[in-house]
Amino acid sequence: MSCQHLAEAGETAPLTAYEDGCPQCVAGGFTHGWVHLRVCLECGLVACCDSSPRRHMSAHHEESGHPVMRSYEPGETWRWCFTDEQLG
């Protein structure tokens, strides 16, 4: 089964360096605890992954409906569609 969201999302998003980790965690007073960062391919938001305690990227999907994110880790370009639960 192919995922239309992944096909439409493309490969890149506006990227900014986040040396201090998850911006939402930092804003909430949590200076550590995130595992990996992800970037929303619709709006460019950077947030922590589901292996992180606060799961900000999943929360962003639930609030915004933006379907596709990709890894923000160096050397990784895989994407994930929350809506169809497909890797791309």
C-alpha positions in Angstrom: 0.0 0.0 0.0 1.4 3.4 -0.9 1.0 6.5 1.2 -0.2 9.6 -0.5 1.0 11.8 2.4 4.5 10.5 2.0 4.4 11.1 -1.8 3.2 14.6 -1.3 5.5 15.5 1.6 8.8 15.4 -0.4 12.1 14.8 1.3 13.1 18.1 3.0 11.8 20.8 5.2 13.3 24.1 6.4 16.0 23.0 8.8 17.6 25.0 11.6 20.3 23.7 13.9 19.0 22.7 17.3 22.1 22.2 19.4 20.2 22.4 22.7 17.8 19.6 21.8 14.0 19.7 21.7 12.8 23.3 21.8 9.5 22.4 23.5 11.3 20.4 26.3 13.7 23.4 26.8 10.8 25.8 26.9 9.1 23.6 29.5 12.2 23.7 31.7 13.4 20.2 30.8 17.1 20.6 29.8 17.6 16.9 29.1 15.6 13.7 28.5 14.8 13.8 24.8 16.2 10.9 22.8 16.1 12.0 19.1 14.7 14.9 17.2 12.2 14.9 14.4 11.0 17.6 11.9 7.5 18.2 10.6 7.6 18.2 6.8 4.6 20.5 6.6 5.6 23.4 8.9 9.3 22.7 9.9 8.6 22.3 13.6 11.4 20.4 15.4 10.4 18.2 18.4 11.4 15.1 20.3 10.5 11.5 19.2 8.2 8.9 20.7 11.2 7.3 22.6 11.4 10.6 24.5 9.3 11.1 27.7 7.3 14.0 26.4 6.8 12.8 22.8 6.4 16.3 21.4 6.3 15.3 17.7 3.4 13.0 18.2 1.6 15.7 20.2 2.3 18.1 17.3 0.7 15.6 14.9 -2.4 15.2 17.1 -2.8 18.9 17.5 -2.1 20.0 14.0 -3.0 17.1 11.8 0.3 17.4 9.9 0.8 13.8 8.8 4.5 13.4 7.9 7.7 14.0 9.9 11.3 12.9 9.2 14.3 12.2 11.4 16.3 15.3 12.3 19.3 13.2 13.2 22.6 13.6 11.3 22.8 11.2 8.4 19.1 10.0 8.6 16.5 11.0 6.0 13.7 8.5 6.7 10.2 9.8 7.0 7.1 8.6 8.9 3.4 9.1 8.2 1.4 9.2 11.4 -1.9 9.0 9.6 -1.2 5.8 7.6 1.5 4.5 10.0 4.0 4.0 7.1 7.7 4.5 6.8 9.0 6.2 3.7 
